[in-house]
Amino acid sequence: MSLKNAVVASLIVLSCVSVWADGGPVTPLLPKMEQECANCHIAYRPNFLPKSSWQQVMRSLDKHYGADASLSEADTREITDWLNTVAQELGEAPPNNRITEAFWFTRKHGTKHIRPEVWRRASVKSPSNCQACHVDAAKGDFNEHNIRIPR
């Protein structure tokens, strides 16, 4: 492959990874994943973590960030298989597989953009509460022009 073709291919891959932030097309969530994950929090998009992180998350549902989020073997297999198909291995796994510690998240949500007291507001509570500011987060729309920072 020529250098020019490699650069073009890389740019296409990177644009697909960041398309969620720009309001572009969104991979529809697997209904089973949306149903199970949204019982406790927003069902996060597969491009929020690299494939290796999703694999670790799915293998440790009994210790899911301090809660037991265990699923039936069939449901775990269905969600894991889907994530293995749609998630990509782009970028490093964030510490503890936490989306809020991923490079892209800290770049977009760091103190340069969001004051620390915003995260402590009762209406926000934590950086993992996407829908507090991203009004259409549940639909996969994280367009920065469609943000409402609550008081």
C-alpha positions as CSV (number, residue, x, y, z in Angstrom):
1,M,0.0,0.0,0.0
2,S,1.4,3.4,-0.9
3,L,1.9,6.0,1.8
4,K,-0.9,8.1,0.4
5,N,-3.3,5.2,0.5
6,A,-2.2,4.4,4.1
7,V,-2.8,8.0,5.2
8,V,-6.3,8.1,3.5
9,A,-7.2,4.7,5.2
10,S,-6.0,6.0,8.6
11,L,-8.1,9.2,8.2
12,I,-11.2,7.2,7.3
13,V,-10.7,5.0,10.4
14,L,-10.2,8.0,12.7
15,S,-13.2,9.8,11.3
16,C,-15.3,6.7,12.0
17,V,-14.1,6.6,15.6
18,S,-14.9,10.3,16.2
19,V,-18.1,10.5,14.3
20,W,-20.2,10.2,17.5
21,A,-18.8,13.5,18.7
22,D,-19.6,15.3,15.5
23,G,-23.3,14.3,15.3
24,G,-22.8,11.9,12.3
25,P,-24.2,8.4,11.8
26,V,-24.4,6.3,14.9
27,T,-24.1,2.5,15.2
28,P,-27.5,1.4,16.6
29,L,-27.1,-0.4,19.9
30,L,-27.8,-4.0,20.3
31,P,-31.3,-4.0,21.9
32,K,-30.2,-6.5,24.6
33,M,-27.3,-4.3,25.5
34,E,-29.4,-1.2,25.6
35,Q,-32.0,-3.0,27.8
36,E,-29.6,-4.4,30.3
37,C,-27.1,-1.5,30.6
38,A,-29.8,1.2,30.7
39,N,-31.3,-0.4,33.8
40,C,-28.5,1.3,35.8
41,H,-26.9,3.9,33.5
42,I,-26.9,5.1,29.9
43,A,-25.9,2.3,27.5
44,Y,-22.6,3.5,26.3
45,R,-21.6,3.4,22.7
46,P,-19.2,0.6,21.5
47,N,-16.7,3.2,20.2
48,F,-16.3,4.7,23.7
49,L,-13.8,1.9,24.7
50,P,-11.4,-0.2,22.7
51,K,-12.5,-3.8,22.1
52,S,-10.0,-5.2,24.7
53,S,-11.7,-3.0,27.3
54,W,-15.2,-4.2,26.4
55,Q,-13.9,-7.8,26.7
56,Q,-12.6,-7.1,30.2
57,V,-15.8,-5.3,31.2
58,M,-18.0,-8.2,30.0
59,R,-15.8,-10.8,31.8
60,S,-16.1,-8.9,35.1
61,L,-19.8,-8.1,35.3
62,D,-20.0,-9.6,38.8
63,K,-17.7,-6.8,39.9
64,H,-19.0,-4.0,37.6
65,Y,-17.5,-0.8,39.1
66,G,-18.7,-1.8,42.6
67,A,-22.0,-3.5,41.6
68,D,-23.0,-7.0,40.6
69,A,-24.3,-6.6,37.0
70,S,-24.2,-10.3,36.2
71,L,-26.3,-11.4,33.3
72,S,-27.4,-14.8,32.1
73,E,-24.8,-16.7,30.2
74,A,-26.8,-16.3,26.9
75,D,-27.2,-12.5,27.4
76,T,-23.5,-12.1,28.3
77,R,-22.5,-14.1,25.2
78,E,-24.9,-12.1,22.9
79,I,-23.6,-8.7,24.1
80,T,-20.0,-9.8,24.1
81,D,-20.3,-11.3,20.6
82,W,-21.9,-8.0,19.3
83,L,-19.2,-5.8,21.0
84,N,-16.5,-8.0,19.5
85,T,-18.1,-7.4,16.1
86,V,-18.6,-3.6,16.3
87,A,-16.0,-2.3,18.8
88,Q,-12.6,-1.6,17.4
89,E,-9.1,-1.8,18.9
90,L,-8.2,1.9,18.5
91,G,-6.2,3.7,21.1
92,E,-5.1,2.5,24.5
93,A,-7.4,1.1,27.1
94,P,-8.1,3.8,29.7
95,P,-7.2,3.2,33.3
96,N,-9.6,0.6,34.9
97,N,-11.5,0.6,31.5
98,R,-13.3,3.8,32.6
99,I,-14.7,5.8,29.8
100,T,-14.3,9.0,31.9
101,E,-10.5,8.4,32.0
102,A,-10.1,7.8,28.3
103,F,-7.9,10.2,26.4
104,W,-10.6,11.5,24.2
105,F,-13.0,12.0,27.2
106,T,-10.4,14.0,29.2
107,R,-9.5,16.0,26.2
108,K,-13.2,17.0,25.6
109,H,-14.2,17.3,29.2
110,G,-11.1,18.6,31.0
111,T,-10.9,21.7,33.1
112,K,-10.1,23.7,29.9
113,H,-13.7,23.0,28.9
114,I,-15.6,22.2,32.0
115,R,-15.1,23.7,35.5
116,P,-14.6,21.1,38.2
117,E,-17.6,22.4,40.2
118,V,-19.9,21.4,37.3
119,W,-19.3,17.7,38.0
120,R,-20.4,18.3,41.7
121,R,-23.8,19.8,40.8
122,A,-26.7,17.7,42.0
123,S,-28.1,17.9,38.4
124,V,-24.9,16.4,37.0
125,K,-23.4,14.2,39.9
126,S,-20.5,12.8,37.9
127,P,-18.7,12.7,34.5
128,S,-20.3,9.4,33.7
129,N,-23.8,11.0,33.7
130,C,-23.6,11.9,30.0
131,Q,-27.3,12.6,29.6
132,A,-27.0,15.5,32.2
133,C,-25.5,17.7,29.5
134,H,-25.8,15.7,26.2
135,V,-29.6,15.9,25.8
136,D,-29.8,13.2,23.2
137,A,-27.1,10.9,24.7
138,A,-29.4,8.0,24.9
139,K,-29.8,8.2,21.1
140,G,-26.1,8.3,20.6
141,D,-26.0,12.0,19.8
142,F,-23.0,13.7,21.4
143,N,-22.8,16.7,19.0
144,E,-21.1,19.5,20.9
145,H,-23.7,21.9,19.5
146,N,-26.5,20.1,21.3
147,I,-25.2,20.4,24.9
148,R,-27.1,21.9,27.8
149,I,-25.0,22.3,31.0
150,P,-27.5,22.2,33.8
151,R,-27.5,24.6,36.8
